[in-house]
C-alpha cells in the first residue's frame, strides 16, 4: 500500500505519496498568498487554498497508480480555523495567528483567567496569536458568520472534512485554540464558559491517527483516487514534522525551516508551569502517544520570502518559468563571515518569550557598500539569534536538546543549514526527506490505518538520515560580538519601535 500525506502551511500546501517503505512516489506543491484586507489583518481564502490543495492531490494521484493510495492524513498550520456550515460550505476567511484582530479581548481574559490557571489547563499562556481571541472577534464582529457556522475547524480537520471525513480535530491542533484541556484530552468546559463560546461549534477532539472517515466517492473520482481511502486524524504541522524526521523521543528536537522557523523539542513529563510561563513556552500533546512538545519559533522563513519578493522578484519569476529554485542563487551571494549587520526580526508579531505584537523590524549597519547578499545573511543571522536566545533559557525547564533534525523547505539549502549550525554551535542532521510534514502525515496515516503497529516501527522503516552538518566553531566564536549586539537591540529600541507601530495604525 502507499500512504498520502498532505501538509497545509501558511503560504503553501505540499502533497506527497510514499510507499510503506518510505520511498517517495510523487509530490506536488502549490503556493498561495496571505490576504491583508486592512493593516494588521492577515487571512487565508479557504476556498482558494482548498482548490490548490485539490490540484496538488490530482497531480500526485496521477503518478501513484501502480501501488494505490490506501490511507491519508493531513498536517496543518495551527491556531487558524475555517468556519463551515453543516453542509460544509465555507462561510468566511481563515484568520491567521499574526492577525491583530482579537487583541482587545486580552485584558478582559487576563482578568478572569490568570496565567497559571490557563497554563494548568491548556499548557499555553494567553496571547492573541491563538485561536480563542479570533473566535471572540468573529462572534462579536461577524455575528451572522458565527451563528451560521456549524463547526469552526482547524485546517487539518477542514481538509479532512472536504475529503469526506467527519468533523474532528486532533489534540495538538485543538490545543492551539486555548480551549483544550491537556489532562482530560478534550475541550475544557471552564475555558469555554469563561470565553462565552459554544461547545457544539467545535469538532470532536481525537488522538492523531484516529480513523475519522473515508474519502467520499465524488471527491475520489474528482481527484483520481481509488475508492475507500481511509482518512485518519492528522496533527499540528510541527508535530507532524517531528514524526516525519524521527523526533519521537525526549532529547531530540526538530529545527523546522519553513514559513516559521520552529524548534520542537520532545519530552515526557509536563515541566514546571512557572518555568515555562517565564520563557513563554507552551506544552502540547505530540502526535505520538504519551509525549509532549513545545515550540520555539519566529517567522524567519517569511522574512527570507520577503527578501526574495523585495530584492529578487524578477529573478524569482524567471526561475519559476524555468522550473528552478531561486534560493540557491540568492544564498550563493552570502558574504563570508558575519554580515556586518544587526537585524531584529520583528517584522510581524514575534514568538516566545514575549509574543510582541507592537514592534517592527530593524536592519542596522547598512552602508553604501552593503550588497544584497549581506542583507539576506543578516536576516538569517537575526532570526537564528532570536532562537538561540530562547535555547539558552531551556535548562531551567528541564527540557534537553541533544539532537537537532533540520527539515522544511529551507533545509534543502546546504548554505542555510551550515550557517545555522555555525550560529548555534550545534550539529544539525538533515533527513533524506526534508518535507517532513507530508512524510509525518503519511506515517500518521500508516499507523492509524494499521499498516504499522507503532510510531517507532514506522519511523524505523520510513525515516532515513542524509547528512549531519557540524558547526565550524571558529565561525561560531566569530559571531559572539554580533550575538551580543543582537541581544541589546530590542531592549534599547523597544519604546521607539512601539511608537512607530502606533503611528502607522
C-alpha positions as CSV (number, residue, x, y, z in Angstrom):
1,X,0.0,0.0,0.0
2,X,1.0,3.6,-0.4
3,X,0.3,6.5,2.0
4,X,-0.7,10.1,1.2
5,X,0.5,13.0,3.4
6,X,-1.0,16.5,3.0
7,X,0.7,19.4,4.6
8,X,-1.2,22.7,4.7
9,X,1.1,25.6,5.5
10,X,0.6,29.4,5.9
11,X,1.8,30.2,2.4
12,X,1.7,26.8,0.5
13,X,0.5,23.3,0.5
14,X,2.5,20.1,-0.1
15,X,1.1,16.8,-1.1
16,X,3.3,13.6,-1.2
17,X,2.7,9.9,-1.7
18,X,5.1,7.4,-0.1
19,X,5.4,3.7,-0.3
20,X,5.0,2.0,3.1
21,X,8.8,1.5,3.0
22,X,9.4,5.3,2.9
23,X,10.1,5.8,-0.8
24,X,8.7,9.0,-2.3
25,X,6.4,8.1,-5.2
26,X,5.2,11.6,-6.2
27,X,5.0,15.1,-4.7
28,X,3.4,18.4,-5.6
29,X,3.4,21.9,-4.2
30,X,1.1,24.9,-4.6
31,X,1.8,28.4,-3.2
32,X,-0.8,30.9,-2.2
33,X,-0.8,34.4,-0.8
34,X,-1.9,35.7,2.5
35,X,-4.6,38.4,2.2
36,X,-4.3,41.7,4.1
37,X,-7.7,43.4,3.8
38,X,-6.6,46.1,6.4
39,X,-3.3,47.0,8.1
40,X,-2.6,44.3,10.7
41,X,-5.1,41.8,9.3
42,X,-3.9,38.5,7.8
43,X,-6.1,35.8,6.5
44,X,-6.4,32.9,4.0
45,X,-9.1,32.4,1.4
46,X,-10.1,28.9,2.5
47,X,-11.9,28.1,-0.9
48,X,-8.8,29.2,-2.8
49,X,-6.5,27.0,-0.6
50,X,-8.8,24.0,-1.0
51,X,-8.8,24.5,-4.7
52,X,-5.0,24.5,-4.8
53,X,-4.8,21.5,-2.5
54,X,-7.1,19.5,-4.8
55,X,-4.9,20.4,-7.7
56,X,-1.8,19.1,-5.9
57,X,-3.6,15.9,-4.9
58,X,-4.7,15.3,-8.5
59,X,-1.1,15.7,-9.7
60,X,0.2,13.2,-7.2
61,X,-2.7,10.8,-7.7
62,X,-1.9,10.6,-11.5
63,X,1.6,9.3,-10.6
64,X,0.5,6.9,-7.8
65,X,-1.4,4.3,-9.7
66,X,0.9,1.3,-9.5
67,X,0.7,1.0,-5.7
68,X,-2.7,2.6,-4.9
69,X,-3.1,5.0,-2.0
70,X,-4.9,3.4,0.9
71,X,-4.7,6.0,3.7
72,X,-4.3,9.7,4.1
73,X,-3.7,12.2,6.9
74,X,-3.3,16.0,7.0
75,X,-0.9,18.1,8.9
76,X,-1.5,21.9,9.0
77,X,-0.7,25.2,10.4
78,X,-2.1,25.9,13.9
79,X,-4.3,28.4,15.5
80,X,-6.4,29.4,12.5
81,X,-9.8,27.8,11.9
82,X,-12.2,27.7,9.0
83,X,-16.0,28.4,9.6
84,X,-18.1,25.7,8.0
85,X,-21.8,25.2,7.7
86,X,-23.5,21.9,8.3
87,X,-23.3,21.1,4.6
88,X,-19.6,22.0,4.5
89,X,-20.0,25.4,2.9
90,X,-17.1,27.8,3.7
91,X,-18.6,30.8,5.4
92,X,-15.6,33.2,5.6
93,X,-11.9,33.6,5.5
94,X,-9.5,31.9,8.0
95,X,-7.9,34.5,10.3
96,X,-4.2,33.7,10.8
97,X,-2.3,33.8,14.1
98,X,-0.4,37.0,13.5
99,X,-3.6,38.9,12.6
100,X,-4.1,41.8,15.2
101,X,-7.9,41.2,15.4
102,X,-8.8,39.9,18.9
103,X,-6.2,42.0,20.8
104,X,-8.9,44.0,22.7
105,X,-10.0,40.8,24.4
106,X,-6.7,40.1,26.0
107,X,-7.1,42.4,29.0
108,X,-10.6,41.0,29.9
109,X,-9.5,37.4,29.5
110,X,-6.4,38.0,31.7
111,X,-8.6,39.3,34.5
112,X,-10.8,36.2,34.6
113,X,-8.1,33.7,33.8
114,X,-4.7,34.1,35.5
115,X,-1.7,32.8,33.5
116,X,-1.1,30.0,36.0
117,X,-4.7,28.8,35.8
118,X,-4.7,28.8,32.0
119,X,-1.4,27.0,31.8
120,X,-2.6,24.4,34.3
121,X,-5.5,23.6,32.0
122,X,-4.3,24.2,28.5
123,X,-0.4,24.4,28.6
124,X,-0.3,27.8,27.0
125,X,-0.1,31.4,28.1
126,X,-2.6,33.9,26.9
127,X,-1.9,35.6,23.6
128,X,-3.6,37.0,20.5
129,X,-1.8,34.5,18.3
130,X,-4.0,31.7,19.5
131,X,-7.5,30.9,18.1
132,X,-9.5,32.0,21.1
133,X,-9.4,35.7,20.5
134,X,-10.1,35.3,16.8
135,X,-13.3,33.3,17.6
136,X,-14.4,36.0,20.0
137,X,-13.9,38.6,17.3
138,X,-16.0,36.6,14.8
139,X,-18.7,36.1,17.5
140,X,-18.9,39.9,18.2
141,X,-17.9,41.5,14.9
142,X,-19.3,38.9,12.4
143,X,-22.3,37.6,14.3
144,X,-24.0,36.3,11.2
145,X,-21.0,34.1,10.4
146,X,-20.8,32.9,14.0
147,X,-24.5,31.9,14.0
148,X,-24.4,30.2,10.7
149,X,-21.2,28.2,11.5
150,X,-21.8,24.6,12.4
151,X,-18.1,23.9,13.2
152,X,-15.0,26.1,13.4
153,X,-12.5,23.6,12.2
154,X,-8.6,23.9,12.3
155,X,-7.0,23.4,8.9
156,X,-6.2,19.7,9.2
157,X,-9.8,18.9,10.1
158,X,-11.1,21.2,7.4
159,X,-9.2,19.5,4.6
160,X,-10.1,16.1,6.0
161,X,-13.8,17.1,6.1
162,X,-13.7,18.4,2.5
163,X,-12.3,15.0,1.6
164,X,-15.2,13.3,3.3
165,X,-14.3,12.8,7.0
166,X,-16.5,13.6,9.9
167,X,-15.8,16.9,11.9
168,X,-12.8,16.1,14.1
169,X,-9.5,17.7,15.3
170,X,-6.5,16.0,16.9
171,X,-5.3,17.0,20.3
172,X,-2.3,19.0,19.1
173,X,-4.4,21.4,16.9
174,X,-7.2,21.6,19.4
175,X,-4.7,22.9,21.9
176,X,-3.9,25.9,19.7
177,X,-7.3,27.4,20.3
178,X,-6.6,27.9,24.1
179,X,-9.9,26.0,24.7
180,X,-8.5,22.5,25.2
181,X,-7.7,20.6,28.5
182,X,-4.4,18.8,28.4
183,X,-5.3,16.4,31.2
184,X,-8.8,15.3,30.0
185,X,-7.7,15.5,26.4
186,X,-10.9,17.2,25.4
187,X,-12.5,20.7,25.2
188,X,-12.5,22.5,28.5
189,X,-16.0,23.4,29.9
190,X,-14.4,26.0,32.1
191,X,-12.5,27.8,29.3
192,X,-15.5,27.7,27.0
193,X,-17.7,29.1,29.7
194,X,-15.3,31.9,30.6
195,X,-15.0,32.8,26.9
196,X,-18.7,32.6,26.2
197,X,-18.2,30.3,23.3
198,X,-20.4,27.3,22.2
199,X,-19.0,23.8,22.7
200,X,-21.2,22.5,19.9
201,X,-19.5,24.7,17.4
202,X,-16.2,22.8,17.9
203,X,-15.4,19.5,16.2
204,X,-14.8,16.3,18.2
205,X,-11.3,16.1,19.7
206,X,-9.5,12.9,18.9
207,X,-5.9,11.4,19.0
208,X,-3.7,11.7,16.0
209,X,-4.2,8.7,13.8
210,X,-7.8,8.0,14.7
211,X,-9.8,6.9,11.7
212,X,-12.3,9.7,11.0
213,X,-13.8,8.5,7.7
214,X,-13.1,7.6,4.1
215,X,-12.7,9.8,1.0
216,X,-16.2,10.4,-0.4
217,X,-16.8,8.7,-3.8
218,X,-17.4,12.1,-5.6
219,X,-14.1,13.6,-4.3
220,X,-12.2,10.3,-5.1
221,X,-13.5,10.5,-8.7
222,X,-12.7,14.2,-9.0
223,X,-9.1,13.7,-7.6
224,X,-8.3,10.4,-9.3
225,X,-8.0,8.5,-6.1
226,X,-9.2,4.9,-5.5
227,X,-12.3,4.3,-3.5
228,X,-12.3,3.5,0.2
229,X,-9.1,5.6,1.1
230,X,-9.0,5.8,4.9
231,X,-8.8,9.3,6.4
232,X,-7.1,9.5,9.8
233,X,-6.9,12.5,12.1
234,X,-3.6,14.4,11.4
235,X,-1.7,16.8,13.5
236,X,-0.3,20.3,14.0
237,X,2.3,20.7,11.4
238,X,5.2,21.0,13.9
239,X,4.1,17.7,15.4
240,X,3.9,16.0,12.0
241,X,7.3,17.5,11.2
242,X,8.7,15.8,14.3
243,X,7.2,12.4,13.3
244,X,8.5,12.8,9.7
245,X,12.1,13.3,10.8
246,X,12.1,10.8,13.7
247,X,11.8,13.2,16.6
248,X,9.5,11.0,18.8
249,X,11.7,10.6,21.9
250,X,13.0,13.0,24.5
251,X,16.3,14.7,23.8
252,X,15.5,15.2,20.1
253,X,14.2,18.4,18.5
254,X,13.1,19.5,15.1
255,X,14.7,22.5,13.5
256,X,11.9,23.3,11.1
257,X,12.8,25.7,8.3
258,X,9.5,26.8,6.7
259,X,7.4,29.9,6.9
260,X,8.1,29.7,10.6
261,X,11.5,28.6,11.8
262,X,10.4,26.4,14.6
263,X,12.4,24.3,17.1
264,X,10.2,21.5,18.5
265,X,11.7,19.5,21.4
266,X,10.1,16.3,22.8
267,X,9.6,15.5,26.5
268,X,7.6,13.0,28.5
269,X,6.6,14.8,31.7
270,X,4.9,18.2,31.9
271,X,7.6,20.7,33.0
272,X,7.1,23.2,35.9
273,X,4.4,25.7,34.8
274,X,6.1,28.8,36.2
275,X,9.4,27.9,34.5
276,X,7.6,27.5,31.1
277,X,5.5,30.7,31.6
278,X,8.6,32.7,32.3
279,X,10.0,31.6,29.0
280,X,6.8,31.9,27.0
281,X,6.9,28.2,26.2
282,X,3.9,26.0,25.7
283,X,3.1,22.4,26.4
284,X,1.2,20.5,23.7
285,X,0.4,16.8,23.0
286,X,2.7,15.3,20.5
287,X,1.1,13.2,17.6
288,X,2.9,10.3,19.3
289,X,1.1,8.9,22.4
290,X,2.4,9.7,25.9
291,X,4.6,12.6,24.8
292,X,4.6,16.4,24.7
293,X,6.3,19.0,22.6
294,X,6.9,22.7,22.9
295,X,7.7,25.4,20.3
296,X,10.4,28.0,20.0
297,X,9.8,29.9,16.8
298,X,9.8,33.1,14.7
299,X,8.8,33.9,11.2
300,X,12.3,33.7,9.8
301,X,11.1,31.8,6.7
302,X,8.6,34.6,5.9
303,X,11.5,37.1,6.2
304,X,13.5,35.2,3.6
305,X,10.5,35.1,1.4
306,X,10.0,38.8,1.9
307,X,13.7,39.3,0.9
308,X,13.1,37.2,-2.2
309,X,10.0,39.2,-3.2
310,X,11.5,42.6,-2.4
311,X,15.1,42.2,-3.7
312,X,14.8,39.5,-6.3
313,X,11.3,39.5,-7.6
314,X,12.2,39.4,-11.3
315,X,14.8,36.6,-10.7
316,X,12.2,34.6,-8.9
317,X,9.7,35.0,-11.8
318,X,12.4,33.9,-14.2
319,X,13.4,30.9,-12.1
320,X,9.7,29.8,-11.8
321,X,9.4,30.0,-15.6
322,X,12.5,27.7,-15.9
323,X,11.2,25.4,-13.2
324,X,14.1,26.3,-10.9
325,X,14.5,27.4,-7.3
326,X,15.8,30.9,-6.9
327,X,17.0,30.4,-3.4
328,X,20.2,28.6,-4.4
329,X,21.3,31.6,-6.4
330,X,20.4,34.0,-3.6
331,X,22.2,32.1,-0.9
332,X,25.3,31.8,-3.1
333,X,25.6,35.6,-2.7
334,X,26.1,35.5,1.1
335,X,29.4,37.0,2.1
336,X,32.0,35.1,4.2
337,X,31.9,35.6,7.9
338,X,29.4,37.8,9.7
339,X,27.2,40.0,7.5
340,X,28.2,43.2,9.3
341,X,24.5,43.9,10.0
342,X,22.4,43.5,13.1
343,X,18.8,42.5,12.2
344,X,15.9,42.5,14.7
345,X,13.4,40.0,13.1
346,X,10.3,41.7,14.5
347,X,8.7,42.3,11.1
348,X,5.4,40.9,12.5
349,X,4.2,39.6,15.9
350,X,7.1,37.7,17.5
351,X,7.2,34.2,19.0
352,X,8.3,33.3,22.6
353,X,9.1,34.5,25.0
354,X,7.3,37.9,24.7
355,X,5.0,37.5,21.7
356,X,5.5,41.2,20.9
357,X,2.6,42.5,18.6
358,X,3.7,46.1,18.5
359,X,7.3,46.1,17.4
360,X,8.9,46.5,14.0
361,X,11.9,45.0,12.2
362,X,15.3,46.7,12.1
363,X,18.2,46.3,9.8
364,X,21.1,48.2,11.4
365,X,24.6,48.8,9.9
366,X,23.7,49.5,6.3
367,X,26.4,51.2,4.3
368,X,26.8,52.4,0.8
369,X,28.9,49.3,0.0
370,X,26.4,46.9,1.5
371,X,25.3,44.3,-1.0
372,X,22.0,42.5,-1.0
373,X,23.6,39.2,-0.1
374,X,24.7,40.7,3.2
375,X,21.1,41.8,3.9
376,X,19.9,38.2,3.3
377,X,22.6,36.8,5.6
378,X,21.8,39.4,8.2
379,X,18.1,38.4,8.2
380,X,19.1,34.7,8.7
381,X,21.6,35.7,11.4
382,X,18.9,37.8,13.3
383,X,16.2,35.1,13.0
384,X,18.7,32.4,14.3
385,X,20.0,34.6,17.1
386,X,16.4,35.1,18.2
387,X,16.0,31.3,18.5
388,X,19.4,30.9,20.1
389,X,18.5,33.3,22.9
390,X,15.4,31.1,23.6
391,X,17.5,27.9,23.6
392,X,19.8,29.5,26.2
393,X,16.9,29.5,28.6
394,X,15.9,25.9,28.3
395,X,18.0,24.3,31.1
396,X,15.7,25.9,33.7
397,X,12.7,24.0,32.3
398,X,14.4,20.5,32.4
399,X,13.9,20.2,28.6
400,X,17.1,18.9,27.0
401,X,18.1,19.0,23.3
402,X,20.8,16.6,22.3
403,X,20.0,16.2,18.6
404,X,18.6,18.7,16.0
405,X,16.9,17.5,12.8
406,X,16.7,20.1,10.1
407,X,13.6,19.8,7.9
408,X,11.4,22.1,5.7
409,X,12.0,24.0,2.5
410,X,14.9,25.9,3.9
411,X,16.8,22.8,4.9
412,X,17.3,22.0,1.2
413,X,19.9,24.8,1.2
414,X,23.3,23.4,2.4
415,X,24.4,27.0,2.9
416,X,21.5,27.9,5.2
417,X,21.8,24.7,7.3
418,X,25.5,25.1,7.7
419,X,25.1,28.8,8.7
420,X,22.5,27.7,11.3
421,X,24.9,25.1,12.7
422,X,27.7,27.7,12.9
423,X,25.4,30.3,14.6
424,X,24.0,27.8,17.1
425,X,27.3,26.0,17.7
426,X,25.4,22.7,17.4
427,X,25.2,20.0,14.7
428,X,22.1,19.6,12.6
429,X,21.2,16.3,10.9
430,X,19.1,16.5,7.7
431,X,17.0,13.5,6.7
432,X,16.6,12.2,3.2
433,X,13.1,13.5,3.0
434,X,13.2,17.2,4.1
435,X,9.4,17.8,3.6
436,X,8.9,16.1,6.9
437,X,5.3,17.5,7.4
438,X,4.0,15.5,4.5
439,X,6.0,12.4,5.4
440,X,4.9,12.7,9.0
441,X,1.3,12.9,7.9
442,X,1.8,9.8,5.8
443,X,3.3,8.0,8.8
444,X,0.4,9.0,10.9
445,X,-1.9,7.6,8.2
446,X,0.1,4.4,8.2
447,X,-0.1,3.9,12.0
448,X,-3.8,4.9,12.1
449,X,-4.8,2.6,9.3
450,X,-3.0,-0.4,10.9
451,X,0.0,-0.7,8.5
452,X,2.4,-0.1,11.4
453,X,2.0,-1.3,14.9
454,X,3.7,1.8,16.4
455,X,5.3,5.1,15.5
456,X,8.7,3.7,16.5
457,X,8.2,0.9,13.9
458,X,7.0,3.4,11.2
459,X,9.9,5.8,11.8
460,X,12.4,2.9,11.7
461,X,11.1,1.9,8.2
462,X,10.3,5.3,6.7
463,X,12.8,7.9,8.1
464,X,16.4,8.0,7.0
465,X,19.2,10.5,7.8
466,X,21.0,12.0,4.9
467,X,23.8,14.3,6.3
468,X,25.0,15.9,9.5
469,X,26.2,19.5,9.4
470,X,28.9,20.0,12.0
471,X,29.4,23.6,13.3
472,X,32.6,25.4,12.4
473,X,33.5,26.5,15.9
474,X,35.9,29.2,14.8
475,X,33.0,30.8,12.8
476,X,30.7,30.3,15.8
477,X,33.1,32.2,18.0
478,X,33.4,35.0,15.5
479,X,29.7,35.7,16.0
480,X,30.0,36.3,19.7
481,X,30.2,40.1,19.4
482,X,27.3,40.2,16.9
483,X,25.1,38.0,19.1
484,X,25.8,40.4,22.0
485,X,24.8,43.3,19.8
486,X,21.6,41.5,18.8
487,X,20.7,40.8,22.4
488,X,21.0,44.5,23.2
489,X,18.9,45.8,20.3
490,X,15.3,45.1,21.4
491,X,15.7,46.5,25.0
492,X,17.3,49.6,23.6
493,X,14.8,50.3,20.8
494,X,11.5,48.8,22.3
495,X,9.9,52.2,23.0
496,X,10.8,53.8,19.7
497,X,9.6,50.8,17.7
498,X,6.3,50.6,19.5
499,X,5.8,54.3,18.8
500,X,6.4,53.7,15.1
501,X,3.9,50.9,15.0
502,X,1.3,53.0,16.8
503,X,1.7,56.0,14.4
504,X,1.3,53.6,11.5
505,X,-2.1,52.3,12.6
